[in-house]
């Protein structure tokens, strides 16, 4: 053709010219020989393939809110009583346990979601090579992010705008709002306050934070790794913790509050 490329149909002509036997073969699946010569045709073929995947899953008992708004870009394995809302994308190897619920607009890659877990809408889970595990009965999202190496135990809560990377959370731990857990080992029943972070990177190396069982971390805390918060301890809100704390202790590290009476705010300078 004009692009100096051969058409597939030219193969028959060349074969005959070379004396190669040419036989007809009846195709039962037209998609296997469908032509793709434009982005439109490629998209149509992709949707046809995705619909087949969706139909197979629904035949197995998976409830898809809309099979036309659903993509599997790898391998998706589902147990019984799984429910998936619209516009969800599954990449790599993903396993969904019995009774799992996936909310709308989630992207999940290389992860194992165990029985009874709920992934709320707009959650991004990307295990890459390290993988992600969400334990039984866990609640994740909405708008949560689980990065490689996130390992959540049973009934863990990861709420809105919480990011977890290369961290293990034991059964019943909770980080419900606006928080970061990176390179951390979190014990059972820990409550991790809103706005708190683990400062895990010193500019050259990553360091680990250990939060033992039954710890309460208040809001807007910074745990500067390497550091250990002893079992049953409490970290007061707004604290920056740079040294390990003993079990059962209340640890507070923040500037002293100063209140200046009768404070007059600066006045705006009139415009020229």
N, C-alpha and C positions, 0 to 999 in steps of 0.2 A: 504494500500500500504506500501512501505518500510518506509515511514515516519509516519506510524501508524495513517494515516488520512483516512477518508472515502471519496469515490467518490460520487458525487451527484447522479449518477445513482444507487448507492447502496440503496438509499432511497426507490426505488420501491421494491426491494427485501425484505427489512425489513418490509415494509408496508404489503406486501402479507403474509409474515411469521407471522405477528401479527394479520392477519385477517382484516386489514383495507381496505375498498374498494379503488380500484385504477382505475381511469378514465383517458382517453386521452383528451387533450385539444389542439386544433389547434392554433398555434401562427401565427399571421399575420406579426409580426415584428421580424425577426430573431435576431436582435441586442439585444432584451430583454432576450434572452437565450444564447447569445454567451459566450463561456468559456474564462476565463482569467487565464492562468497558467504561464505566463511569461511577462517580461517587454515589449516584442515585441507585444504580443496580447493586453496588456493594452493600448499601444500607438495606435495600430490600431483601437481599440474601441473608444478611445478618439477622434481620427481624424474623425471617422464616425459621432460621436455625434456633433462635431464642424461643420462639413459640413452641418448637418441638421439645426443647428442654423443659419449658413451663408445663406443657401437657403431660410429660412423663412424671414430673414431680406431683402434679395434681392427681394423676392416676394413683400415685403411691399414698395419697392422703394429705399432702401439703395444701394448705389453704392460701392461695395467692389472691390478694385483693383485686388485682388486674394483671392477667398474664401478659398483656401488651406493654406493661410498664415494669419490666423486670429483666435483669441481665445477669447471666452467669459467665464469667470470663476465666474459667478454670474448672474446678470440681466442687460441687455442692452436695453434701450428704446430709439427709434429714431423717430424724427419728419420727415417731408418731406425734400427731397433734401439734404440728408446727404451723405457725401463722406468720405470713410475710406481707407487709403493707406495700404501697406503691413506690415506684422509683428507687428500689434498692439494687445495689450492685455488689456482686460477690466475685472476688478475684483470688487466684491461687487455690489453695486447698482450705475449704471451710466446712466445719462439721457443726450441725445444729442438733442439740439433744432434745429429748421428749418434752413437749409442752413449751418450747421456746417461742417467744413473741419478738418479732422484729418490726419496729416502727417505720414510718415512711422516711424516705430520703436518706437511708443509711448506706455507707460504703464499708464493707467488711472484707478483709484480705488476710489469708493465712491465719485463721483463728479457730479455736474450739469453744463453742458456746454450750455449756452444759445444761442439764434438765431444769426447766422452770425459770430460766433466766429471762429477763426482759431487757431488750435494747430499745430505748426510747428514740423518737425521731431525731434525724440530723446528727447521728453519732458516727464518728470515723474510727474504725478499728483497722490497724495495719500491722500485722505481725512480722512482715518481711521474713528473713531467715530464722529469727529467734522465736517467732510465733507469739500468739496471745492466747491466754486461757481465761475464760469467764466462768466462775464456779457456779454450782447449782443454786438457783434462787436469787442470784445477784441482780441488781438493778443498775443499769448504765444509761446515762444521758438524762434529758436531751442535750444535744450540743456538747457531748463529751468526746475526748480523744484518747484512745489507747494505742500506744506506740510499741515497737518491738520489745519483747521481754516483760510485758505487763502480765502478771499472774494474779488473778483475783480468786479468793476463796469463796466458800459458801456464804450467801446472803450479804455479800459486800455491796455497798452503795457508792457509786461514782456519779456525782450529779452534774448539773449544767456548768459548762466551761471549766471542767477539771481535766487536766492532762496527766497521764501516768506513763512513765517510760522506764523500762528495765527495773521494775519494782515488784515486790511481792506483798500482797495484802492478805492477812490471815482472816479467818471466818469472822463475819460480823463487823469488820472495819468499815468506817464511813468517811468519805470526803465529799460533801454534798454541794459545795459551791466554790467556783472561782479559785482553784488551787492547783499547785504543781507538786507532783511526787516523782522525782527522778533519782535513780540509783538508791532506792530506799527499801528497807525491810520493815514492814509495818505489822505489828502484832494483832492479836484478836481483840475485837471490841474497841479499837481505837477510834476516837472521834477527832477528826482533823478539820480545823476551823476554816471559815471562808477567808480567802486572800492569803493563806499561808503557803510557803514554798520551802523546798529543800534547795539550798544553795550548794549544788554538787560539783561545780566546775571552778577551779582556781585560775583558769586561763591557760593551764597546761595539762592538767590531769583531772579525771573524774574521781570523786570520793563518795563513800557510802554513808547514808544516814540510817540508824537503827532506832525505831520507835517500838518499845516493848509493849506487852499486853496491857490493856485497860488504861492507856494514856489518853489524856484530854489535851489537845493543842488548841489554844484560843485563836481568835481571828487575827489576821495580819501578822503572823509570826514568820521569822526567817530562821531556819535551822541550818547553820553553816557546817557542812560536812568537812572532815569526819566527826560525827558526834552521835552519842547514844542517849536517848531519853529513857530513864529507868521505869520499870513496870509500875503502873498505877500512878504515875506522876502527872502533874498538871503544869502546862506552860501558859502563863498569863498572856492575854491578848496584847499584840503589839510588841512582843519581845523578840530580840535577836539573840539566839542562843549559840554561843561559840564553844562552850565547854560541856562535856557530858554531865548529866544530872542523875542524882541517886534515886532509887525507887521510892515512890510515895511522896516525893517532894513537890512543893509549889515553887516553880522557877519563874522569876520575873526579871527581865533585863531590858529596861527602857528608860528614856530620859524622864526626869522629874517634871511633873506638871506645874506650870506657873500660870497664875491668873492675875492679870493686872487690872485693878478696879478703875472704873470711869475712863476706859480707853476711848480715845477719839480717833476715828479712822481718818486717814489722809483725805483731804479734799481734792477734787479734780481741778486741774489747772485749766482756766478758761481758754478756749481756742482764740487765737489771734484773729 
